[in-house]
Amino acid sequence: MSTVTSPVQTTWKIDPSHSHVEFAVRHLMISTVKGRFGGVAGTVRSDASDPSGADVEVTIDATSIDTREAQRDAHLKSADFFDVEKFPSLTFRGIRLAGDPAGDFKLTGQLTIHGVTREVTLDVTAEGRGKDPWGGDRAGYSATAKIKRSDFGLTWNQVLEAGGIAVGDEIKIAIDVELVKQ
């Protein structure tokens, strides 16, 4: 008689109060505007014996965009950009992990913005694991990526009288998440 052990799947949830999704984009070709999304939620499910098969799902509340300028935020929420009435969230679904999940690795997934889905690869660093004061297990990760907003149908712009454009196409993304083991 043989004993077959099934993999043990662990579920981690994003702690939204200790997680940040930030972005940076060129403005008027002379400076950089930075902003963040305040609403982020998600889960990571993984098998400890094979973390490369982790199932990662993240949802970002597009209405929570904050660039510290109310008029700009209202414009970003409009149909010119995110069109939050039609597309209230951005989503990321991880499909492939390559590298050392305990160190530096790449997480490739499907990013959906404005109803358009594209494959994006995040450069991820494991920042550590430990117990919180209440006995729970936590893990931290940071990630970066660059995307083109035009790839997601975000093409609004304004040509400047002196030449150039008002809003750059390349978006730099920086993510810090803290996960809580369920």
C-alpha positions as CSV (number, residue, x, y, z in Angstrom):
1,M,0.0,0.0,0.0
2,S,1.5,3.3,-1.0
3,T,0.7,6.7,0.5
4,V,0.3,9.6,-1.9
5,T,0.7,13.0,-0.4
6,S,-1.1,15.8,-2.1
7,P,0.5,19.2,-2.3
8,V,-0.5,21.6,0.5
9,Q,-1.8,24.8,-0.9
10,T,-1.2,28.0,1.1
11,T,-3.3,31.1,0.6
12,W,-2.0,34.6,1.3
13,K,-4.1,37.8,1.2
14,I,-2.8,41.3,0.4
15,D,-2.9,43.5,3.5
16,P,-4.2,46.7,1.8
17,S,-3.1,49.0,4.7
18,H,0.5,47.9,4.2
19,S,0.6,47.7,0.4
20,H,1.1,50.4,-2.3
21,V,0.8,50.6,-6.0
22,E,2.5,53.7,-7.4
23,F,3.2,55.0,-10.9
24,A,5.2,57.7,-12.6
25,V,4.8,59.3,-16.0
26,R,6.6,62.2,-17.8
27,H,4.7,65.5,-17.9
28,L,5.3,68.1,-20.6
29,M,8.5,66.2,-21.4
30,I,10.3,68.1,-18.5
31,S,9.1,66.6,-15.3
32,T,7.6,63.4,-13.7
33,V,4.2,63.2,-12.1
34,K,3.8,60.4,-9.5
35,G,0.6,58.9,-8.2
36,R,-0.8,55.9,-6.5
37,F,-3.9,53.8,-6.2
38,G,-5.2,53.5,-2.6
39,G,-7.3,50.5,-3.2
40,V,-5.5,47.2,-3.7
41,A,-6.7,43.6,-2.9
42,G,-5.7,40.2,-3.9
43,T,-4.6,36.6,-3.1
44,V,-1.6,34.4,-3.7
45,R,-2.1,30.7,-3.6
46,S,1.0,28.5,-3.8
47,D,2.2,25.0,-3.1
48,A,5.3,25.1,-0.8
49,S,7.0,22.3,-2.8
50,D,6.6,24.2,-6.1
51,P,6.1,28.0,-5.7
52,S,6.8,28.5,-9.4
53,G,3.1,27.5,-10.0
54,A,1.8,30.2,-7.7
55,D,-1.7,31.6,-8.5
56,V,-1.6,35.4,-8.2
57,E,-4.7,37.6,-8.5
58,V,-4.7,41.3,-7.8
59,T,-7.4,43.9,-8.2
60,I,-6.7,47.6,-8.1
61,D,-9.6,50.1,-7.5
62,A,-9.2,52.6,-10.4
63,T,-11.4,55.1,-8.6
64,S,-8.8,55.3,-5.8
65,I,-6.2,57.1,-8.0
66,D,-4.4,59.9,-6.2
67,T,-1.9,62.3,-7.7
68,R,-2.4,64.9,-5.0
69,E,-4.3,67.2,-7.5
70,A,-8.1,66.8,-7.5
71,Q,-8.6,68.3,-11.0
72,R,-6.0,65.9,-12.5
73,D,-7.4,62.9,-10.6
74,A,-10.9,63.8,-12.0
75,H,-9.4,63.9,-15.6
76,L,-7.7,60.6,-15.1
77,K,-11.0,59.0,-13.9
78,S,-12.8,60.3,-17.0
79,A,-13.3,58.7,-20.4
80,D,-10.1,60.3,-21.6
81,F,-8.1,57.9,-19.5
82,F,-9.3,55.2,-17.1
83,D,-13.0,55.7,-17.7
84,V,-13.8,54.4,-14.2
85,E,-17.5,54.3,-14.8
86,K,-17.0,51.6,-17.4
87,F,-13.8,50.1,-16.0
88,P,-13.7,50.5,-12.2
89,S,-10.7,48.3,-11.7
90,L,-7.4,47.2,-13.0
91,T,-6.5,43.5,-12.6
92,F,-3.4,41.4,-12.7
93,R,-3.4,37.6,-13.0
94,G,0.0,35.9,-12.6
95,I,0.6,33.1,-15.0
96,R,4.3,32.3,-14.8
97,L,7.1,32.7,-12.2
98,A,10.8,32.3,-13.1
99,G,13.7,32.6,-10.7
100,D,14.0,32.2,-6.9
101,P,10.7,33.0,-5.1
102,A,12.8,33.6,-1.9
103,G,15.0,36.1,-3.7
104,D,14.7,37.9,-7.0
105,F,12.3,36.6,-9.7
106,K,10.1,37.5,-12.6
107,L,6.4,37.2,-12.4
108,T,4.6,37.3,-15.8
109,G,0.9,37.8,-15.9
110,Q,-2.1,39.3,-17.7
111,L,-2.6,42.9,-16.8
112,T,-6.0,44.4,-17.7
113,I,-6.5,48.2,-17.8
114,H,-9.4,50.0,-19.5
115,G,-10.8,46.6,-20.8
116,V,-7.5,45.7,-22.6
117,T,-5.4,42.8,-21.5
118,R,-1.7,42.5,-22.2
119,E,1.1,40.3,-20.9
120,V,3.4,42.1,-18.4
121,T,6.5,40.9,-16.6
122,L,7.2,42.3,-13.1
123,D,10.7,42.2,-11.6
124,V,10.0,41.1,-8.1
125,T,12.2,40.9,-4.9
126,A,11.2,39.0,-1.8
127,E,11.7,41.5,1.1
128,G,11.3,38.9,3.9
129,R,9.0,36.9,6.0
130,G,8.1,36.8,9.7
131,K,5.6,36.7,12.4
132,D,3.5,39.7,13.3
133,P,2.7,40.7,16.9
134,W,-0.5,38.6,16.8
135,G,1.2,35.4,15.7
136,G,0.3,35.6,12.0
137,D,2.7,34.9,9.2
138,R,3.5,37.8,6.9
139,A,5.6,38.2,3.7
140,G,6.7,41.3,1.8
141,Y,7.5,41.7,-1.8
142,S,8.4,44.7,-4.0
143,A,8.0,44.8,-7.8
144,T,8.7,47.1,-10.7
145,A,7.6,47.2,-14.3
146,K,7.3,49.6,-17.3
147,I,4.4,49.6,-19.6
148,K,3.1,51.8,-22.4
149,R,-0.2,53.3,-21.7
150,S,-1.1,53.3,-25.4
151,D,-0.9,49.5,-25.3
152,F,-4.0,49.6,-23.1
153,G,-6.0,52.2,-25.2
154,L,-5.0,55.1,-23.0
155,T,-4.1,57.4,-25.8
156,W,-5.3,60.9,-24.8
157,N,-2.7,63.5,-25.2
158,Q,-2.1,67.1,-26.2
159,V,0.5,68.4,-28.6
160,L,2.5,71.3,-27.1
161,E,2.9,74.5,-29.0
162,A,6.7,74.3,-28.5
163,G,6.7,70.7,-29.6
164,G,6.4,67.5,-27.8
165,I,3.4,66.1,-25.9
166,A,1.7,66.7,-22.5
167,V,1.7,63.2,-21.2
168,G,4.4,60.5,-21.8
169,D,3.5,57.1,-23.0
170,E,5.8,55.1,-20.7
171,I,4.5,54.4,-17.2
172,K,6.9,53.2,-14.5
173,I,5.1,51.1,-11.9
174,A,6.4,50.4,-8.4
175,I,4.5,47.9,-6.1
176,D,5.1,47.0,-2.4
177,V,2.8,44.4,-0.9
178,E,2.6,42.8,2.4
179,L,0.8,39.4,2.4
180,V,-0.9,37.7,5.4
181,K,-1.0,33.9,5.5
182,Q,-4.6,32.7,5.8
